[in-house]
Amino acid sequence: MALADGLLDTGSDRTILTPKIASSLGLDIDALPDQVVIQSASGHDVHCKLVTLVLELRRDRRAVAWAAEVLVTKTPIQLTLWGIKGFLEFFRAEFDGPTRTVTLTPGNNLPAPPG
């Protein structure tokens, strides 16, 4: 298990984990089978590996968990990007700018975690 802060990024098509988070989960990035090349917002190619993980959100003694397809970048990035595929696709997000809060409500499409 690893705790991961990140950037909730509605403009990111994918959820992308940092190499540091992947290592803390015991993942060998080089051993992951599928390579995916995505483009950054600045147009640069970013080489990533594909993995399915169980993600979990916790707050006030409640937890929501699901199996998600995420990317792990081999190139160091500052923060995990919580993008559409693997994360936001399963939630309704309400953004309140004046109070700087986001409320995530699980959608009916939230898959059950394996096991």
Backbone torsions as a table, in degrees:
resi	resn	phi	psi	omega
1	MET	NA	142.5	176.8
2	ALA	-141.9	142.0	173.7
3	LEU	-92.3	137.1	-176.3
4	ALA	-137.8	115.0	168.1
5	ASP	-77.9	163.6	178.4
6	GLY	-173.1	-174.6	-179.5
7	LEU	-105.5	119.8	174.2
8	LEU	-73.7	108.2	-168.0
9	ASP	-120.4	95.2	-179.7
10	THR	-68.0	-14.1	178.3
11	GLY	-91.4	-6.6	-180.0
12	SER	-92.0	125.6	179.6
13	ASP	-68.4	-25.8	-173.7
14	ARG	-126.2	160.5	169.1
15	THR	-92.9	126.7	-173.4
16	ILE	-126.1	121.1	178.4
17	LEU	-91.5	148.6	176.0
18	THR	-75.0	155.5	175.5
19	PRO	-58.6	-33.8	-179.9
20	LYS	-63.3	-44.8	178.2
21	ILE	-64.1	-43.5	179.1
22	ALA	-58.6	-44.1	178.8
23	SER	-63.4	-40.2	-180.0
24	SER	-66.2	-21.5	175.9
25	LEU	-87.4	-2.5	-179.8
26	GLY	83.0	14.9	179.3
27	LEU	-81.5	135.6	171.9
28	ASP	-95.6	102.6	-173.6
29	ILE	-56.9	-41.2	-178.5
30	ASP	-65.6	-26.1	-178.0
31	ALA	-85.6	-12.1	178.6
32	LEU	-66.5	138.0	-168.0
33	PRO	-74.7	-44.2	-170.0
34	ASP	-97.9	130.1	175.6
35	GLN	-103.1	136.1	179.0
36	VAL	-126.7	135.6	175.6
37	VAL	-109.7	122.4	178.1
38	ILE	-118.2	166.9	176.4
39	GLN	-107.3	136.0	176.2
40	SER	-74.6	171.3	178.1
41	ALA	-60.6	-25.8	179.5
42	SER	-90.2	3.3	176.2
43	GLY	90.6	5.6	179.3
44	HIS	-85.5	144.1	174.6
45	ASP	-71.8	135.8	177.4
46	VAL	-124.0	120.6	-179.4
47	HIS	-89.3	127.1	-176.0
48	CYS	-133.3	163.7	173.1
49	LYS	-114.9	148.2	-176.8
50	LEU	-98.1	136.0	178.2
51	VAL	-150.5	148.1	173.9
52	THR	-103.8	125.6	-179.0
53	LEU	-128.6	160.5	169.9
54	VAL	-91.6	120.0	177.1
55	LEU	-103.7	151.8	-178.2
56	GLU	-144.3	136.0	171.2
57	LEU	-110.3	137.1	178.4
58	ARG	-129.7	142.3	172.7
59	ARG	-165.1	135.3	176.6
60	ASP	49.9	49.9	176.8
61	ARG	64.7	14.0	175.1
62	ARG	-114.3	148.5	179.6
63	ALA	-138.4	146.2	173.8
64	VAL	-128.0	127.6	-179.5
65	ALA	-129.3	150.6	-179.9
66	TRP	-158.4	157.4	174.2
67	ALA	-87.2	132.0	-175.3
68	ALA	-137.4	141.7	172.4
69	GLU	-87.2	118.9	-178.8
70	VAL	-129.6	164.3	175.7
71	LEU	-105.9	148.3	172.6
72	VAL	-119.3	123.9	179.5
73	THR	-88.1	141.3	174.8
74	LYS	-82.0	-23.9	178.8
75	THR	-83.2	129.3	179.6
76	PRO	-59.2	132.0	172.5
77	ILE	-126.1	157.7	-173.8
78	GLN	-71.4	-43.7	-174.5
79	LEU	-135.2	151.2	168.3
80	THR	-63.8	139.8	176.4
81	LEU	-103.8	115.8	177.1
82	TRP	-90.4	90.6	-174.3
83	GLY	-98.9	-160.2	-174.4
84	ILE	-68.7	-67.8	-176.2
85	LYS	-67.7	128.0	179.1
86	GLY	93.9	-18.6	-178.5
87	PHE	-138.1	-79.9	-174.0
88	LEU	-62.1	-22.9	179.0
89	GLU	-62.4	-17.7	-176.9
90	PHE	-103.1	4.2	-175.2
91	PHE	-135.0	152.3	165.7
92	ARG	-94.0	125.5	-177.5
93	ALA	-110.2	127.8	175.4
94	GLU	-113.7	120.0	-177.9
95	PHE	-102.4	127.3	177.4
96	ASP	-118.2	95.1	-176.5
97	GLY	-58.8	-48.4	-177.8
98	PRO	-58.6	-34.7	179.9
99	THR	-98.7	-1.4	179.6
100	ARG	54.7	48.1	178.6
101	THR	-127.4	153.8	173.6
102	VAL	-127.3	132.7	175.7
103	THR	-111.3	123.3	178.3
104	LEU	-106.5	125.7	177.8
105	THR	-117.7	123.1	-178.4
106	PRO	-59.3	137.8	176.6
107	GLY	-88.1	169.1	179.0
108	ASN	-67.0	-16.3	-178.4
109	ASN	-90.0	5.1	-179.9
110	LEU	-64.5	115.5	-177.9
111	PRO	-74.5	149.5	177.1
112	ALA	-74.3	143.9	176.6
113	PRO	-67.8	151.2	178.9
114	PRO	-65.6	148.9	174.8
115	GLY	92.1	NA	NA
